[in-house]
């Protein structure tokens, strides 16, 4: 049985460290920049940072950097969206921070600062993602301004791929060519480079350069339809086990509906298990009927049940009619080792990143 509400996100730190080792085996001499933005993809910013064995970290925004500093994290931290204000830049005085600079207005912030502390920056180039980064004209202006600034240390250049998961990607090759052209024309090819995210780490080894930026693969998930061969050889392990338990069993006759709107109607006499956990915990409300959920029986055997009816805020229902031995208190895996979060995401028409990041704050994280 259980005490307290049984919904938990179980985080396997050993699996996380294993995945770091897998990345290292794939990238040779390239250094790692471990992406732990968005609360480490829902796994918990500070615990995951402490498990990174001192490697470089990447966050998206200064608020995440501030949390790392408050927790005493000593790793070098790259801030991928760069500074938003003078107050952001003051965080640089207390740790080894790299600000990714992508726009001319950020250079104005740097020029206006009064501190003489050396500032580490990475210059981001827009090579086709068209989200953040200097275009060819603005890069000339950027470098001209930086050359006249005091206490500025350029530690790297960077760009981001718009499509890297497929083994054949003409757009990725075009981005690399433009990146190298921009570096060469502006005489900055000698600076360390960073291009490869998880997809490129797996599928495009020529993009690895001096530093790679693994994100989703650290947490054990990449799209198997796009990187099947590489996944089989690297053996990434899922880090999050999103689990709960059965809190009710109902016998319903054929013709009865389940849940709000009766979106599922029993075609036979059925046994329906209610599981603690719903969209208020981060399980997707739009998960369709038939979505797999793993049920662990008393003998530790695992059976796959099907979601039925609309997911509620705090509960969901599964059809366990054909599973012998189901009991109240039986453990249920919403995603993890037996049910891939990527499969749930596919059925819901989204990506695993959204589901992992969406596990809500009311769900306790237990760290193994």
C-alpha positions as CSV (number, residue, x, y, z in Angstrom):
1,X,0.0,0.0,0.0
2,X,1.0,3.6,0.3
3,X,0.9,6.6,2.6
4,X,0.0,10.0,1.2
5,X,-1.1,10.8,-2.3
6,X,0.9,8.4,-4.5
7,X,1.8,10.6,-7.4
8,X,5.6,10.9,-7.6
9,X,8.3,11.8,-10.1
10,X,11.2,9.5,-9.4
11,X,14.5,10.9,-10.7
12,X,17.3,8.4,-11.3
13,X,20.5,10.4,-10.8
14,X,22.6,7.4,-11.8
15,X,20.8,7.1,-15.1
16,X,21.5,10.8,-15.6
17,X,25.2,10.4,-15.0
18,X,25.1,7.3,-17.3
19,X,23.6,9.4,-20.1
20,X,26.4,12.0,-19.6
21,X,28.9,9.2,-20.1
22,X,27.1,8.1,-23.2
23,X,27.4,11.6,-24.7
24,X,31.1,11.7,-23.9
25,X,31.6,8.4,-25.7
26,X,29.9,9.9,-28.8
27,X,31.7,13.3,-29.0
28,X,35.4,12.4,-28.5
29,X,37.5,15.5,-27.7
30,X,34.5,17.9,-27.6
31,X,33.7,19.4,-24.3
32,X,30.1,19.1,-22.9
33,X,27.7,22.0,-22.0
34,X,24.9,20.2,-20.2
35,X,21.5,21.9,-20.8
36,X,19.5,22.1,-17.6
37,X,17.1,25.0,-18.5
38,X,13.4,24.9,-17.6
39,X,14.1,23.3,-14.2
40,X,16.3,20.7,-15.9
41,X,13.4,19.7,-18.3
42,X,11.2,19.2,-15.3
43,X,13.6,17.1,-13.3
44,X,14.7,19.7,-10.8
45,X,17.4,22.4,-11.5
46,X,19.5,22.2,-8.4
47,X,19.6,18.4,-7.9
48,X,20.5,17.8,-11.5
49,X,23.1,20.5,-11.4
50,X,24.7,18.8,-8.4
51,X,24.8,15.6,-10.4
52,X,26.8,17.0,-13.4
53,X,30.2,16.2,-12.0
54,X,31.5,19.8,-12.4
55,X,30.8,20.1,-16.1
56,X,29.7,23.3,-17.9
57,X,26.0,24.0,-17.6
58,X,23.6,25.9,-19.8
59,X,20.4,27.7,-18.6
60,X,18.1,29.8,-20.6
61,X,17.6,32.9,-18.4
62,X,19.3,34.8,-15.7
63,X,16.7,33.8,-13.1
64,X,18.0,30.2,-13.5
65,X,21.5,31.4,-13.1
66,X,20.6,33.2,-9.9
67,X,19.1,30.0,-8.5
68,X,22.3,28.1,-9.2
69,X,24.4,30.8,-7.5
70,X,22.1,30.8,-4.4
71,X,22.6,27.0,-4.2
72,X,26.3,27.3,-4.3
73,X,26.8,25.7,-7.7
74,X,30.4,26.3,-8.8
75,X,30.2,25.0,-12.4
76,X,30.7,27.4,-15.3
77,X,27.2,28.5,-16.4
78,X,26.3,29.6,-19.9
79,X,23.1,31.8,-20.1
80,X,21.6,31.1,-23.5
81,X,19.4,34.1,-23.8
82,X,22.0,36.4,-22.4
83,X,21.4,39.4,-20.2
84,X,18.2,41.4,-20.1
85,X,19.4,44.2,-17.7
86,X,22.3,45.7,-15.8
87,X,21.3,43.7,-12.8
88,X,21.8,40.5,-14.8
89,X,25.4,41.3,-15.5
90,X,26.1,41.8,-11.8
91,X,25.7,38.1,-11.4
92,X,29.0,37.6,-13.3
93,X,31.1,38.9,-10.4
94,X,30.4,35.8,-8.3
95,X,30.9,32.9,-10.6
96,X,32.3,31.8,-14.0
97,X,29.4,32.9,-16.2
98,X,29.3,33.1,-20.0
99,X,26.6,35.4,-21.5
100,X,25.4,34.4,-24.9
101,X,25.1,37.7,-26.8
102,X,22.6,37.6,-29.7
103,X,21.5,41.2,-30.3
104,X,23.0,44.7,-30.5
105,X,20.9,46.0,-27.6
106,X,22.7,43.6,-25.3
107,X,26.0,45.3,-26.2
108,X,24.5,48.5,-25.0
109,X,23.9,47.0,-21.6
110,X,27.5,45.8,-21.5
111,X,28.8,49.2,-22.5
112,X,26.8,50.9,-19.8
113,X,28.0,48.7,-16.9
114,X,30.3,50.3,-14.3
115,X,32.0,47.1,-13.1
116,X,35.5,46.4,-14.2
117,X,35.1,42.7,-13.7
118,X,35.9,40.7,-16.8
119,X,32.8,39.6,-18.7
120,X,32.8,36.3,-20.6
121,X,30.7,36.3,-23.7
122,X,29.7,33.9,-26.5
123,X,28.6,35.5,-29.8
124,X,25.6,33.8,-31.3
125,X,25.1,33.8,-35.0
126,X,21.7,33.3,-36.8
127,X,22.4,30.8,-39.6
128,X,18.8,29.8,-40.4
129,X,16.9,29.2,-37.1
130,X,15.8,32.9,-37.3
131,X,15.1,33.1,-33.6
132,X,18.2,34.6,-31.9
133,X,21.6,35.5,-33.2
134,X,23.5,38.1,-35.3
135,X,22.9,38.2,-39.0
136,X,25.8,38.9,-41.3
137,X,25.4,42.7,-41.2
138,X,24.9,43.0,-37.5
139,X,27.8,40.6,-36.8
140,X,30.2,43.2,-38.3
141,X,28.7,45.9,-36.1
142,X,28.9,43.6,-33.1
143,X,32.6,42.8,-33.5
144,X,33.4,46.4,-34.1
145,X,31.8,47.4,-30.9
146,X,33.3,44.5,-28.9
147,X,36.8,45.4,-30.1
148,X,36.4,48.8,-28.4
149,X,35.1,47.5,-25.0
150,X,37.2,46.9,-21.9
151,X,37.3,43.7,-19.9
152,X,35.4,41.6,-22.5
153,X,36.5,38.0,-23.1
154,X,35.1,36.2,-26.2
155,X,35.1,32.5,-25.2
156,X,33.1,31.0,-28.1
157,X,30.8,31.5,-31.0
158,X,27.6,29.6,-31.3
159,X,24.6,28.8,-33.6
160,X,21.5,26.6,-33.3
161,X,20.2,24.1,-35.8
162,X,16.5,24.3,-36.9
163,X,16.5,20.6,-37.9
164,X,19.1,18.2,-36.6
165,X,17.3,14.9,-35.8
166,X,17.3,13.4,-39.3
167,X,20.4,11.7,-40.5
168,X,20.1,13.6,-43.8
169,X,19.4,17.3,-43.3
170,X,20.2,19.7,-46.1
171,X,19.2,22.7,-43.9
172,X,21.7,21.7,-41.3
173,X,24.5,21.5,-43.9
174,X,23.4,24.9,-45.2
175,X,23.6,26.3,-41.7
176,X,27.1,24.9,-41.1
177,X,28.3,26.4,-44.4
178,X,26.8,29.9,-43.5
179,X,28.3,29.7,-40.0
180,X,31.7,28.9,-41.3
181,X,31.4,31.7,-44.0
182,X,30.5,34.2,-41.3
183,X,33.4,33.2,-39.1
184,X,35.9,33.3,-41.9
185,X,34.8,36.6,-43.4
186,X,35.0,38.2,-39.9
187,X,38.3,36.5,-38.9
188,X,36.8,34.8,-35.8
189,X,37.3,31.2,-36.9
190,X,39.9,30.7,-34.2
191,X,37.4,31.0,-31.4
192,X,36.0,27.8,-29.9
193,X,32.7,26.8,-31.6
194,X,29.4,25.3,-30.4
195,X,26.8,23.9,-32.8
196,X,25.5,20.5,-31.9
197,X,22.4,19.8,-29.8
198,X,21.2,16.3,-29.0
199,X,20.0,15.5,-32.5
200,X,23.3,16.7,-34.1
201,X,25.3,14.8,-31.5
202,X,23.6,11.6,-32.6
203,X,23.4,12.1,-36.3
204,X,26.0,14.7,-37.4
205,X,29.4,14.1,-35.9
206,X,31.1,16.7,-38.2
207,X,29.1,19.4,-36.3
208,X,30.5,18.5,-32.8
209,X,33.3,21.1,-32.8
210,X,34.9,22.2,-29.5
211,X,31.7,22.1,-27.4
212,X,28.4,20.3,-27.7
213,X,25.1,21.1,-26.0
214,X,23.2,17.9,-25.1
215,X,19.7,18.6,-23.8
216,X,16.9,16.0,-24.1
217,X,19.3,13.1,-24.5
218,X,20.6,13.7,-21.0
219,X,17.2,12.8,-19.7
220,X,17.1,9.6,-21.7
221,X,14.8,10.6,-24.5
222,X,15.2,11.2,-28.3
223,X,12.8,10.4,-31.1
224,X,13.4,6.7,-32.0
225,X,11.9,7.2,-35.5
226,X,14.6,9.7,-36.3
227,X,17.6,8.3,-34.5
228,X,16.9,4.6,-34.1
229,X,20.3,3.2,-34.9
230,X,22.1,5.6,-32.7
231,X,19.8,5.1,-29.8
232,X,20.2,1.3,-29.9
233,X,24.0,1.7,-29.8
234,X,24.1,4.4,-27.1
235,X,21.6,2.8,-24.7
236,X,20.3,6.0,-23.1
237,X,18.3,5.5,-19.9
238,X,15.1,7.3,-18.9
239,X,15.8,9.5,-15.9
240,X,12.2,10.3,-14.8
241,X,9.7,7.7,-13.7
242,X,6.3,9.4,-13.4
243,X,4.3,7.1,-11.3
244,X,1.2,6.8,-9.1
245,X,-1.2,4.1,-7.9
246,X,-4.8,2.9,-8.3
247,X,-7.1,4.4,-5.8
248,X,-10.4,2.9,-6.9
249,X,-11.8,-0.1,-8.9
250,X,-15.3,0.1,-10.5
251,X,-17.2,-2.6,-12.3
252,X,-19.4,-1.1,-15.0
253,X,-21.8,-2.7,-17.4
254,X,-21.6,-2.5,-21.2
255,X,-23.0,0.7,-22.6
256,X,-21.8,2.9,-19.7
257,X,-19.5,5.9,-20.2
258,X,-16.4,6.9,-18.2
259,X,-15.3,10.3,-17.2
260,X,-16.3,13.8,-18.2
261,X,-18.4,13.8,-21.4
262,X,-18.4,10.0,-21.5
263,X,-15.9,10.1,-24.3
264,X,-15.3,6.3,-23.8
265,X,-18.2,3.9,-23.8
266,X,-17.7,0.3,-22.5
267,X,-18.4,-2.2,-25.2
268,X,-18.6,-5.0,-22.6
269,X,-18.8,-5.4,-18.9
270,X,-15.6,-3.8,-17.7
271,X,-13.4,-3.1,-14.7
272,X,-12.2,0.4,-14.6
273,X,-9.3,1.5,-12.3
274,X,-9.1,5.1,-11.2
275,X,-5.5,6.4,-10.9
276,X,-4.4,9.4,-8.8
277,X,-2.9,11.8,-11.3
278,X,-4.3,14.1,-13.9
279,X,-3.5,17.3,-15.8
280,X,-3.1,19.1,-12.5
281,X,0.0,17.0,-12.1
282,X,1.2,17.3,-15.7
283,X,-0.4,14.3,-17.4
284,X,-1.7,15.6,-20.7
285,X,-5.5,16.1,-20.7
286,X,-5.7,15.5,-24.5
287,X,-4.2,12.0,-24.2
288,X,-6.5,9.8,-26.3
289,X,-8.3,6.6,-25.4
290,X,-5.9,3.7,-25.7
291,X,-2.9,5.6,-24.4
292,X,-0.7,2.9,-22.7
293,X,-0.2,3.0,-18.9
294,X,1.8,0.3,-17.1
295,X,0.4,-1.5,-14.1
296,X,2.7,-3.4,-11.7
297,X,1.1,-6.5,-10.1
298,X,1.9,-8.1,-6.8
299,X,4.4,-10.5,-8.4
300,X,6.2,-7.5,-9.9
301,X,5.0,-8.4,-13.4
302,X,4.0,-5.5,-15.6
303,X,0.9,-5.3,-17.7
304,X,-0.1,-2.5,-20.1
305,X,-3.5,-1.1,-19.5
306,X,-5.3,1.5,-21.7
307,X,-6.4,5.0,-20.8
308,X,-10.2,5.4,-21.1
309,X,-12.2,8.6,-20.9
310,X,-11.1,12.2,-20.5
311,X,-8.2,12.9,-18.2
312,X,-9.4,14.9,-15.1
313,X,-7.4,17.4,-13.2
314,X,-6.5,15.0,-10.4
315,X,-7.4,11.6,-11.7
316,X,-7.5,9.4,-14.8
317,X,-9.1,6.1,-15.7
318,X,-7.7,2.9,-17.2
319,X,-9.4,-0.3,-18.4
320,X,-8.0,-3.3,-16.4
321,X,-10.7,-5.8,-17.4
322,X,-8.2,-8.3,-18.8
323,X,-5.5,-7.8,-16.2
324,X,-5.7,-10.4,-13.4
325,X,-4.7,-9.4,-9.9
326,X,-5.2,-5.7,-10.1
327,X,-5.8,-4.2,-6.6
328,X,-6.3,-0.8,-5.0
329,X,-2.9,0.5,-4.2
330,X,-1.3,-1.2,-7.2
331,X,1.6,0.8,-8.7
332,X,1.1,2.5,-12.0
333,X,3.7,4.0,-14.4
334,X,2.5,7.0,-16.4
335,X,5.8,7.1,-18.2
336,X,9.3,5.8,-17.6
337,X,11.0,2.5,-18.3
338,X,8.0,0.5,-19.5
339,X,6.0,3.3,-21.2
340,X,8.2,5.8,-23.1
341,X,7.4,9.5,-22.6
342,X,8.2,9.9,-26.3
343,X,5.3,7.4,-27.1
344,X,2.9,9.3,-24.9
345,X,4.0,12.6,-26.5
346,X,3.5,11.1,-30.0
347,X,0.0,10.0,-29.2
348,X,-0.8,13.4,-27.8
349,X,0.5,15.2,-30.9
350,X,3.3,16.9,-28.9
351,X,7.0,16.3,-28.0
352,X,8.5,14.7,-24.9
353,X,10.1,18.0,-23.9
354,X,6.6,19.5,-23.2
355,X,5.5,16.6,-21.1
356,X,8.7,16.4,-19.0
357,X,8.7,20.2,-18.4
358,X,4.9,20.1,-17.6
359,X,5.1,17.9,-14.5
360,X,3.8,20.3,-12.0
361,X,5.2,21.6,-8.7
362,X,2.7,19.7,-6.6
363,X,4.3,16.4,-7.7
364,X,7.1,15.5,-5.3
365,X,10.4,14.6,-6.9
366,X,12.2,11.7,-5.3
367,X,15.9,11.5,-6.1
368,X,17.6,8.1,-6.3
